[in-house]
Amino acid sequence: MPQASREMLESRSREAGFVALASSPDCFLAAAPGTQALPIAEHGFVIGHLFAAGSRHEVTALTPQGAATIVSSGGERLIEAFWGDYIAIWRTADGFALLRGPFGNLPCLHATLDTGLIAGSDIAALRHAGLHPLSIDYDAVARQLIAGDLRTRETCLAGIAELRGGGRMTLANGRAQIDSLWSPWTFTTSTRRIDDEEEACEGLRRHTNACIAARTSRLEKPLLMLSGGLDSSILAASLGIFGRRFACLTFATADRIGDERDEARAVAAHLGQEIVERKLEPAGVDIARLAATGLPRPSARSFEQHVHGIARDLAAELGCDGVLDGGGGDNVFCSLQSAAPAADCLLAAGGSGHFWQVCDDMGELASASRWTVAWRALRRACAASRAPLWPLDLRFLTQDAKAHAMQAARHPWLMRNPVRLPGRGAHIALLAAAQGYIEDGPHGTKTASLSPLLSQPLIEHCLSIPSWLWLARGCNRAAARMAYADRLPAQIAWRRDKGAPDSFLIALLDHNRALIREYLAGGLLQGAGVIEPALVLEALDDPRPARGTDYRRLMRLFDTESWARGVAAAAVSGRASA
């Protein structure tokens, strides 16, 4: 690195209030004040929050032997023995290595400049390091709209990529090479499979409690967003096991399907906790200001930002120092409604004895006969080597944008099915979606939010549970239900219905129809040839009640347009905002 470039970095980092951690002719490293940085002996640092496997306490120092093992193993030991929200960087024999923790919410964006490679946790950090004005990659935007919640190394900003969780970047001789040290498929093999139901459930409860305790260890009194569904209720039960002080918040929409106050009240009363209720109303929601333009993708959602904003304000009012949600619980606890688990019974050793019970449970869950499930399971079993499928959404896109469909879902976890088990593959597809939920990092009004169920040790344990143990009594997520059945009201532990905020989304669209129409009819997405305005206007101008899920798609398009306008404005003004 030229001396002038390093001096420039040092100066800009000081101006931004960063604290220098290391400075040498070939590297400069800085972090925000208060950021934990654990030395890897003299080799480098682990930046962020780190936990030892099996421990509920944050790691405050690495032993010399532990540091040496991390370096000699190329980072593999760090993945195996630790977990958390961290980025590790250390010097190698001929360069440097960066490693991001699996399912960690500390992002790692990177770009290549004339002066070398720069990396940072957000766009603002890259700008401080000398990144040129931002430019939107509209082909990447089209791919993101097609793939939805799926995340790859690609971002929607030209020249900026992202190191995903479990990924390692090695820098040597002026070249960067990226590989993966963690894959969910590692934990789905027959040698790791936990066939004993009691052992699987006991381990699930132990790992869940440990991960929640670790992830919330820095909080004195969190605010829990308690929907009354299974996942947030398990989070509440786990906090109750340790006698933690916490407050509860639940939301209600105008219609019954989004009003779960009775269920949330039942959980709060069962655990002896007070609960605050809030009604979701579209009036007063400025959806044009909710997109987080500091993100490298249009992943912020108007609805999500709104409810987290309410939670943030209530947390301040109640003296809470963080917000918790059950985000990703469906994915971790294998919430499937397909014949894939029954197909696993036909293919895996020891699974055949579960086949008809799984067909009965899935049939009850999906309102289908056992024979229908069995036939579909047989068809899935015959295509066992097929890679997990990812749904592609082509609605309202131009033909040019649709041409990117083949590349949109090229995620390394979804390229093949090495264990040839469709149920396992379907579970991993769920986790690929959850990866985006947690690894996008805290942003906008979610800066104080945590999703503790998306933790590496818990995910690894759940992957070791065969897919047929996730079904029982006509319910999915059965292993999680059994693990916490004695800590929750029976009507919650074995609840089959699930609330949804759809009526609020519809009301939000109706209330802002003119603004959404203005944004999408002649905005940046239309100008870049991403969306087909005639189709968008036809849907927006339809006076009939909302049908299907087009209202969700229209809101996503609006959020994407809002993000693009924010990025464009930031590029003009020379700054990036969150």
Salt bridges, closest charged atoms under 4 A:
GLU10 OE2 - ARG6 NE 3.93
ASP26 OD2 - ARG91 NH1 2.92
GLU42 OE2 - HIS43 NE2 3.54
GLU58 OE2 - HIS49 ND1 2.77
GLU58 OE1 - ARG218 NH1 3.16
ASP85 OD1 - ARG215 NH2 2.55
ASP139 OD1 - HIS404 NE2 3.31
ASP149 OD1 - ARG556 NH2 3.30
GLU154 OE2 - ARG143 NH2 2.57
GLU162 OE2 - ARG100 NH1 3.08
GLU162 OE1 - ARG164 NH1 2.72
GLU162 OE1 - ARG297 NH1 2.68
ASP179 OD2 - ARG168 NH2 2.53
ASP195 OD1 - ARG193 NE 2.52
GLU202 OE1 - ARG206 NH1 2.56
ASP231 OD2 - ARG477 NH1 3.24
ASP259 OD2 - ARG261 NH2 2.70
GLU260 OE2 - ARG495 NH2 2.68
ASP262 OD1 - ARG265 NH1 3.02
GLU263 OE2 - ARG256 NH2 3.32
GLU277 OE2 - ARG265 NE 2.54
GLU304 OE2 - LYS446 NZ 3.55
ASP313 OD1 - ARG312 NE 3.43
ASP325 OD2 - HIS308 NE2 3.73
ASP330 OD1 - ARG477 NH1 2.80
ASP330 OD2 - LYS498 NZ 3.05
ASP360 OD1 - ARG370 NE 2.80
GLU364 OE2 - ARG496 NH2 2.45
ASP393 OD2 - ARG395 NH2 2.76
ASP393 OD1 - ARG553 NE 3.62
GLU439 OE1 - ARG164 NH2 3.29
ASP440 OD2 - ARG151 NH2 2.90
ASP486 OD1 - ARG205 NH1 2.68
ASP497 OD1 - ARG495 NE 3.01
ASP502 OD2 - ARG552 NH2 2.55
ASP510 OD1 - ARG513 NH2 2.27
ASP541 OD2 - ARG517 NH2 2.93
ASP542 OD2 - ARG544 NH2 2.86
ASP542 OD2 - ARG547 NH2 3.05
ASP550 OD1 - ARG395 NH1 2.96
GLU561 OE2 - ARG565 NE 2.79
